[in-house]
């Protein structure tokens, strides 16, 4: 199935984005959320690589599971809490605002 293709899910017309990811309503109400999640995923991955940390190392520093970090970096975790974002920023040595830019 091609990304962006409209499909029916539970009777509602939805748009498919990536393999393994959820579908979202066609009306665009969640498009902003999708782009924010993708941006956060790229930013975390970039800062983690710059810090020379593995997913496991970052998870240990931020007191979350390695699976949680993997889900964040793949954009599968839609809304990490503010305390988790703060711990991630501290573990990466950046300001919270840098993760959310």
C-alpha positions as CSV (number, residue, x, y, z in Angstrom):
1,X,0.0,0.0,0.0
2,X,1.5,3.4,-1.0
3,X,2.0,6.0,1.7
4,X,-0.8,8.6,1.7
5,X,-3.3,6.3,0.1
6,X,-6.9,6.6,1.4
7,X,-8.3,3.5,3.0
8,X,-11.4,2.5,5.0
9,X,-10.8,1.7,8.6
10,X,-13.7,0.9,10.9
11,X,-16.1,2.6,8.4
12,X,-14.2,5.9,8.4
13,X,-12.1,7.1,5.5
14,X,-8.5,7.2,6.7
15,X,-5.0,7.9,5.3
16,X,-2.2,5.4,5.6
17,X,1.2,6.8,6.3
18,X,3.9,4.2,6.9
19,X,4.0,0.4,7.3
20,X,3.3,-0.5,10.9
21,X,1.9,2.9,11.8
22,X,-1.6,3.9,12.6
23,X,-4.0,5.4,10.1
24,X,-5.4,8.9,10.6
25,X,-8.6,10.6,9.6
26,X,-8.5,12.1,6.1
27,X,-9.8,15.5,7.4
28,X,-6.2,16.3,8.4
29,X,-7.0,16.7,12.1
30,X,-4.0,14.6,13.0
31,X,-1.6,15.7,10.3
32,X,0.0,18.3,12.5
33,X,0.5,15.6,15.2
34,X,2.2,13.3,12.6
35,X,4.7,16.0,11.6
36,X,5.5,16.9,15.2
37,X,6.1,13.2,16.1
38,X,8.3,12.8,13.0
39,X,10.3,15.9,13.9
40,X,10.8,14.8,17.5
41,X,11.9,11.3,16.3
42,X,14.5,12.9,13.9
43,X,15.7,15.3,16.6
44,X,16.2,12.6,19.3
45,X,18.0,10.4,16.9
46,X,20.3,13.2,15.7
47,X,21.2,14.3,19.3
48,X,21.7,10.7,20.4
49,X,24.1,10.1,17.6
50,X,25.9,13.3,18.2
51,X,26.3,12.3,21.9
52,X,27.7,8.9,20.8
53,X,25.0,7.1,22.7
54,X,23.2,3.9,21.8
55,X,19.5,3.6,22.3
56,X,20.2,1.5,25.4
57,X,22.6,4.1,26.7
58,X,20.1,6.9,26.2
59,X,17.4,4.8,27.8
60,X,19.6,4.1,30.9
61,X,20.4,7.8,31.3
62,X,16.8,8.9,30.8
63,X,15.3,6.1,32.9
64,X,13.1,4.7,30.2
65,X,13.3,1.3,28.4
66,X,15.3,0.8,25.3
67,X,12.1,-0.2,23.5
68,X,10.6,3.2,24.4
69,X,13.5,5.0,22.8
70,X,13.2,2.8,19.7
71,X,9.5,3.6,19.4
72,X,10.2,7.3,19.8
73,X,12.8,7.3,17.1
74,X,10.5,5.4,14.7
75,X,7.6,7.8,15.4
76,X,5.5,5.1,16.9
77,X,5.2,6.8,20.3
78,X,2.8,9.7,19.6
79,X,3.0,11.7,22.8
80,X,5.8,11.4,25.3
81,X,5.0,13.1,28.6
82,X,6.8,16.3,29.5
83,X,8.7,14.6,32.4
84,X,10.1,12.1,29.8
85,X,11.0,14.8,27.4
86,X,12.8,16.6,30.2
87,X,14.7,13.5,31.1
88,X,15.6,12.9,27.5
89,X,16.9,16.4,27.1
90,X,19.0,16.1,30.3
91,X,20.4,12.8,29.2
92,X,21.3,14.2,25.8
93,X,22.8,17.4,27.3
94,X,20.4,19.8,25.4
95,X,17.6,22.1,26.4
96,X,14.0,20.9,26.2
97,X,13.3,23.5,23.5
98,X,16.0,22.0,21.3
99,X,14.1,18.7,21.2
100,X,10.9,20.4,20.3
101,X,12.2,22.7,17.6
